Structure formats: C-alpha cells, structure tokens
C-alpha cells in the first residue's frame, strides 16, 4: 500500500526455497509494522527480565492493539500508531484493509495448523459504540459478547474461550478480580501446530549439558539430526538453523549468538533479513534442546516505555471513538506457551487489552555443526506473508 512505501528501502530480498516470500509482502501493510513492533517490544520486555526466558507473539499483541486503536483518537491514536509502527497519517480504512488482508492470508494449510481468533467482551454496565463493535466483527472477525464483569463466571467465560482457541495450551488469561471495574476487554488468541519436514530421530535424543548465562550448568534432553540441507544460516554475530514444517510456509528459526553476545542483541530487523537465505551451500548437523516454555507478562510498562503511555492515563487517554471520553487502557496481559519436540512444534498465545473506564550458484558442499547448548533466540515466521508469529530468547530451556 502506498503509505508504507517509505519503508521499501528496508525490504527483505526475495528468496528461493525455504523461507521464500513475495518480494513486497513484508512491506505491504501491517506485515512490516508487525515485525518492527514485535522486535522493539521484545527488547523492552527482555530489558525488564534480564537473563530470563521471554517468548511473545507479536502477531497476537499487535492484532489486539490494532483492534483497540480503532477506538482511539487524537494524540492517543498517534501514540499507538507510532508504537505499532503504523503510519500516523494513514486512514483507518487503509490500515484495516491491510489487517484484513493479512488475516485472510494467515490460514491453515495442509498438515500445519494456524488459528487466529479475536473477541470483544463488554461489561453490562458499559456502552461501546456500535460502529466500533461492527468494525471488530467485520475486519477482525471478532465475536462480541456482553458479560457481568462483577461476577466470577465472566472470567470463566473469557478463559474458556481462550482455552478453546489455544487447544488448552493457555488455560487462563484473566482473573475475576482483574475484570472487576473494567468496561471492556479485547482478546486475541493464536495457535500453531506443525510437524517438521524432517523430524529429529527420537533415539538420538540424549541428556547433554546446557550452559546457563550465570555460569551454572543444567542437563537437558538434546535432540540431534545430521545432514540437513539448506538449513544453515549465518550473519553478524550469530549462526542459525532453519526448520520447515510439512506443507506450510511457516518455519522455525533457531539463532545461536556468538560468544559474548546475548540472544536479545541479535534479534534485529537486519538479522531477520539475513536469515531469509542461505549464504553458502552446506549440510548442517544440528543439536538443540527438547523443551517446553511458558511465559506471561503485563505489558503496560514495556508499552509505556515504547511511547504509548498516554493510552494508559486518565485523564489523558482519548478513546472517545469507543463511545465514552472516560475510557483508558488498564493493562495489556499476554501469555504464551511453546513446545519443541522431535516431531515438531506447538505454540500458543493469548492477549487481553483491558479497557478501564474513568537463486544461488552451486558451490562445494561443506558440513556445519550447530549445538544449542547455551542461551539462544527463537523465531517462528510465516514466509508467505513475512509475518512474525512468535519470537523469544531462551536462557534456560
């Protein structure tokens, strides 16, 4: 779209094979914005949780906030646009059209499953502008329901929805006390399940040492596979392995930082561009942990540090387009789960926005070896649309 044209100079190159995407997919609308927002948010969250696991879904958080942004006005809307890396001068119609296009593109194909769901929950004592409700339903395919937030059963209803949409991986997102006094909640859920094109042999998994950032050691089940073709990547201060999923454009990127470099330091837009193509023809012998990771965070502080503080203030916030000048954001709650095993990957995320009221040349084949036995970064990305589904840093698998 024209108003994202200013970002074309940073566009990723077109790639053949694993990681291929159309040459303009990333810069075409919200795909580019989502990536910029996601990487910036990860840096902020990581700064608040030094040397700890962080795993977020930029897609889930972005969609929840983009849906909310339609109810903002004035400086509040401008601040949200800046943080979401959306052009401030873009019309709502253009942004929503791009969001709808992205959601349509991110559909499950074949064996890999990708599901995205949105919902709007409104307290019985509150009134939300009908136009906002219709927009959420039309553009984001959101369900809309009225609940009595003062009753514990309302939290159960929201959590049941989240659990259903994430196949039980995120069993709860909100609490009864957390919902009391709120005017509305906007939720998003993302669920992904894929089988590796080439699974790790189970009999090759053995206990191995993982070296923690604080100098301690931990035994972890280390998966191993040899002779992977086209999976090796390298760039400034990192090496990486790319694992594709059966019948899917989605790929898992495992990034191993150079000694002396932290996982968070290598998660940049430059790195994302570098990992899209193999710089050299080689086979990869890969060892990486089998692990499960659960993460949760209240994002108010991180989003405030990114420049969205006005949206959390009253007086100050302007969500008059929602139907009342008294609306402001109470918090943004985010939870994720990641499971990486020999056969493949399951990843799930849920976000709640709490609305308060007040072709390469053939070269000699060589062999590379990567062993993820120290803190690393991880990225789950859709190659067709360029969408960053999940991103994180793992200090202790």
Buried (B, 14 or more C-beta within 10 A) or exposed (E): BEBBEEBEEBBBEEBEBBBBBEEBBBBBBBBBBBBBBBBBBBBBBBEEBEBBBBBBBBBBBBBBBBBBBBBBBEEBBBBBBBBBBBBEEBEEEBBBBBBBBBBEBBEBEEEBBBBBBBBBBBBEEBEBBEEBBEBBBEBBBBBBEBBEBEBBEBBBBBBEBBBEBBBEBBEBBBEBEBBBBBBBBBBBBBBBBBBBBBBBEEEEBEEBEBEBBEEEEEEBBBBBBEEBBBBBBBBEBBBBBBBBBBEBBBBBBBBBBEEEBBBBBBBBBEBBBBBBBBEEBBBBBBBBBBBEBBBBBBBBBBBBBBBBBBBBEBEEBBBBBBBBEBBBBBBBBBBBBBBBBBEBBBBBBBBBBBBBBEEEEEEEEEEBEBBBBBBBBBBBBBBBBBBBBBBBBBBBB
